[in-house]
Amino acid sequence: MVLSLTLYATIGLTVVGVGLYLAGAYNQMVTSTREADRAFANVEVSLKQRHDELPPLVEVCRGYMTHERQTLERLVQIRSRFAAAGSVDEKVVAENELGRDLSRLVARAEAYPELKANQLFLQIGNRLTELEGEIADRRELFNAAVTAFNTYVESFPALLFGSVFGHHARPLLDLDVSDKSDSITFSR
């Protein structure tokens, strides 16, 4: 009788312990998710401002860069895909593409001296350069939050049940993977 009571108590305490651990782990995943989402919301403010600069930039470039039509159209498409994205992860993927294409456009603009002399192009470029600095600072905080989340959900034993709760590793915001520069520079 004493043995069975001890066995039941041990099993009961084990079940309660596992339940408390799972509840704590779930809460940690939710907290980490919310922190990453909050950090992205801060980045998104600057990203939206940068997106607002894209239509006038595309229009200025369109007149000079007739051979870059595909790049210009792709920027507009990616901007639309970002706006329609339903999740932070989808926005991050779209923004990573947009950053690469915007860097390519700026690099190609070097071949068009008359475009580089255009006042509107320079004005937009200066604004984009300012925004790139803000985005880089905010991106660092977002990526730190996502890295902490990814580390947690990919660590044992959380990796065993994280996907059950719908928590998977999230993408980092890497706005310019082509040359790892943090900013886009416009110059005459």
Secondary structure, 3 states (H helix, E strand, C coil): CHHHHHHHHHHHHHHHHHHHHHHHHHHHHHHHHHHHHHHHHHHHHHHHHHHHHHHHHHHHHHHHCHHHHHHHHHHHHHHHHHHHCCCHHHHHHHHHHHHHHHHHHHHHHCCCHHHHCCHHHHHHHHHHHHHHHHHHHHHHHHHHHHHHHHHHHCCCCHHHHCCCCCCCCCCCCCCCCCCCCCCCCCCC
